[in-house]
Amino acid sequence: ILTGVKLTDDGTNGAEYYNYNGCKGDYNSAKGTALQSVRTNEGKNSIANAINALTANGATQTDHGIIMASDIFGAQTEARKEEYKNGDRNKSVIVFTDGSPTSGSAFEPNVANDAITKAKELKNGGATVYTIGIFDGANATLEAGVDGTSDENTFMHYVSSNFPNASSMTSSGTKAKDGYYLSATNSSELSQIFQSISQNIHGSTTSVQLDETTQNIDKM
C-alpha cells in the first residue's frame, strides 16, 4: 500500500487514491510521495492512515506489491536516488504476505515468476529484499527448491535477498546467505522479526544476526 494515500474500493476491484487533505489523486502522483519521514506529524499520520486503509480481500497478487515498491523507488527525486547509489541511504523492501502468489486461490507460477523477476530488478538496483511469511505452512528453515519444501516457501526464498540472482521458480541462481526470508506463527514472533529487520537496516549494535535458524522465544 502507498503511504500518503487512502485507498477506497471503487466497486471494480480497484482503488481510488486520496492525498493528505482528502483530495482525489492518482497513482502516479501518490507514488512520488509514498516515502515519509516519521519525524513529522504529517509523515506519521500518513503511515497510520495507510495501515488503517489495509483490508483483506481477493487474491494475493504479490507481484503487484513488488511492482509498487519498484515504482515508488523510481519516482523519488534525483537527489534521493543519488543517496541510494552512494550508500548514504538504505534501500530496503519487506514483502509481507499471508498467502500464495496468485490471481485466484491457488499457487500460480506466472504470478510467482513475475514477482521474482521484479524482485531481482530491485536487488540489482541495490535494494535488500526481506520476505516474511505468515501463511499456513510458512517455514523459513526449509531449503528452497527441494522435495518436501512447498512452492510457497521456495518462492519466498527466491524473492528475498537469500537468492540475489533468482529470476523465476526454475532459475534460482546461487544462494548467497540465509536471513532474508523469515516466518512467524504468532504476533509475538512477527513483532520480533520486524524489530530485528529494523535493527539490521539501521545498523544496530547488537551482534545477533538473522538467519534460517533464528527462533523467537516467549518467556512468561
C-alpha positions in Angstrom: 0.0 0.0 0.0 1.2 3.5 -0.7 1.7 5.7 2.3 0.4 9.2 1.9 -2.9 7.9 0.3 -6.1 6.5 1.4 -7.4 3.6 -0.6 -11.1 3.3 -1.3 -12.8 0.4 -3.2 -14.4 1.9 -6.3 -16.6 -1.2 -6.8 -14.5 -2.6 -9.6 -11.8 -4.3 -7.5 -9.7 -1.2 -8.0 -8.8 1.7 -5.8 -9.0 5.5 -5.7 -6.2 7.5 -4.3 -6.5 10.4 -1.9 -3.8 12.7 -0.6 -3.4 14.0 2.9 -6.1 16.6 2.5 -8.6 14.2 1.2 -8.4 15.4 -2.4 -8.6 12.7 -5.0 -5.3 12.0 -6.8 -3.8 9.2 -8.9 -1.2 6.5 -8.6 1.5 8.4 -10.5 1.4 11.4 -8.0 0.9 9.2 -5.0 4.0 7.0 -5.6 6.2 10.1 -5.6 5.1 11.0 -2.0 5.0 7.5 -0.6 8.2 7.6 1.4 7.5 9.8 4.5 9.6 10.9 7.5 8.3 9.7 10.8 10.0 12.7 12.4 7.0 14.8 11.3 3.3 14.5 12.4 2.3 14.6 8.8 4.6 11.6 8.0 3.4 9.6 11.0 -0.3 10.3 10.1 0.4 9.3 6.5 1.7 5.9 7.6 -1.0 5.4 10.1 -3.7 6.2 7.5 -2.1 3.8 5.0 -2.1 1.0 7.6 -5.7 1.7 8.6 -6.7 1.5 5.0 -5.4 -2.0 4.6 -8.1 -4.6 4.0 -8.1 -8.3 3.2 -10.0 -9.0 0.0 -9.4 -11.1 -3.1 -6.2 -12.8 -4.3 -2.7 -12.4 -3.1 -1.0 -10.6 -6.1 2.4 -10.5 -4.6 3.8 -9.3 -8.0 1.7 -6.2 -7.9 3.0 -5.3 -4.4 6.6 -5.6 -5.6 5.9 -3.6 -8.7 4.5 -0.9 -6.5 7.7 -0.9 -4.4 9.7 -0.6 -7.6 7.5 2.3 -8.8 8.0 4.1 -5.5 11.8 4.0 -5.7 11.6 5.0 -9.4 9.5 8.1 -8.5 12.0 9.5 -6.0 13.9 12.7 -6.6 17.3 12.6 -8.3 18.9 13.7 -5.1 17.5 10.8 -3.2 18.4 8.3 -6.0 21.9 9.6 -5.7 21.9 8.9 -1.9 20.8 5.3 -2.7 23.5 5.0 -5.3 26.2 6.3 -2.9 25.1 4.2 0.0 24.1 7.2 2.0 20.6 5.9 2.4 19.5 2.2 2.7 17.1 0.8 0.1 15.1 -2.0 1.8 11.9 -3.8 0.8 9.8 -6.0 3.0 7.4 -8.4 1.3 4.9 -9.5 3.9 2.3 -12.0 2.9 -0.3 -14.4 4.3 -1.0 -16.4 1.1 0.2 -17.9 -2.1 1.2 -15.7 -5.1 -2.0 -15.9 -7.2 -4.7 -14.1 -9.1 -7.2 -16.7 -7.8 -6.9 -19.1 -4.9 -4.0 -21.5 -5.7 -0.3 -21.0 -6.3 0.2 -19.6 -9.8 3.7 -20.0 -11.4 3.2 -17.0 -13.7 2.4 -14.7 -10.7 5.3 -16.1 -8.8 7.7 -15.7 -11.7 6.6 -12.1 -12.3 7.2 -11.3 -8.6 10.6 -13.0 -8.6 11.7 -11.1 -11.8 10.6 -7.8 -10.4 12.3 -8.5 -7.1 15.6 -9.3 -8.9 15.4 -5.9 -10.6 15.1 -4.3 -7.1 18.1 -6.3 -5.8 20.1 -5.4 -8.9 19.3 -1.8 -8.1 20.8 -2.1 -4.7 17.8 -3.0 -2.6 17.8 -5.5 0.2 14.6 -7.6 0.0 13.2 -9.3 3.1 10.3 -11.6 2.9 8.0 -12.6 5.8 5.5 -15.4 5.5 2.6 -15.9 7.9 0.6 -18.3 5.6 -0.2 -21.9 6.6 3.0 -23.9 6.3 5.3 -20.9 6.2 8.7 -22.2 7.3 11.9 -20.2 6.5 14.1 -23.1 7.8 13.2 -25.3 4.8 15.6 -25.3 1.9 14.4 -23.8 -1.3 13.6 -25.9 -4.3 14.0 -29.4 -2.8 11.5 -32.2 -2.2 9.4 -31.5 0.8 9.5 -27.8 0.5 6.3 -26.2 -0.7 6.2 -23.9 -3.7 5.3 -21.0 -1.4 8.3 -21.4 0.8 10.6 -21.8 -2.2 9.0 -18.6 -3.7 9.7 -16.6 -0.5 13.3 -17.6 -0.6 13.7 -16.7 -4.2 12.1 -13.3 -3.8 14.3 -12.4 -0.9 18.0 -11.5 -0.9 18.8 -15.1 0.1 18.9 -15.6 -3.7 20.1 -12.3 -5.3 20.0 -13.7 -8.8 16.8 -15.7 -8.8 14.7 -14.9 -11.9 12.0 -17.5 -11.8 10.8 -20.6 -9.9 13.0 -22.7 -12.1 16.0 -20.4 -12.2 17.3 -19.6 -8.7 20.9 -18.7 -9.3 23.3 -19.3 -6.4 22.2 -18.9 -2.8 24.0 -16.0 -1.1 23.1 -16.5 2.6 20.1 -17.0 4.9 18.3 -14.5 7.0 16.2 -12.6 4.4 13.2 -15.0 4.4 11.6 -15.2 7.8 8.4 -16.8 9.0 6.1 -16.3 12.0 3.4 -18.3 13.6 2.1 -15.7 16.1 2.1 -11.9 16.7 5.0 -12.0 19.2 7.3 -13.7 16.6 6.1 -11.3 14.0 6.9 -8.3 16.2 10.4 -9.7 16.9 11.0 -10.2 13.2 10.2 -6.6 12.4 12.3 -5.4 15.2 15.3 -7.5 14.0 14.9 -6.2 10.4 14.7 -2.6 11.7 18.0 -3.2 13.7 19.7 -4.7 10.6 18.6 -1.8 8.4 19.7 0.9 10.8 22.9 -0.8 11.9 22.1 -1.9 15.4 25.0 -2.5 17.8 23.6 -6.0 18.5 25.7 -8.9 17.4 22.6 -11.0 16.8 22.1 -11.7 13.1 19.0 -13.1 11.4 19.4 -16.5 9.7 17.3 -19.5 8.9 17.7 -20.9 12.4 16.6 -17.7 14.2 14.0 -18.5 16.9 11.7 -16.3 18.9 11.2 -17.4 22.5 8.4 -16.1 24.7 9.1 -16.1 28.4 6.2 -16.0 30.8 
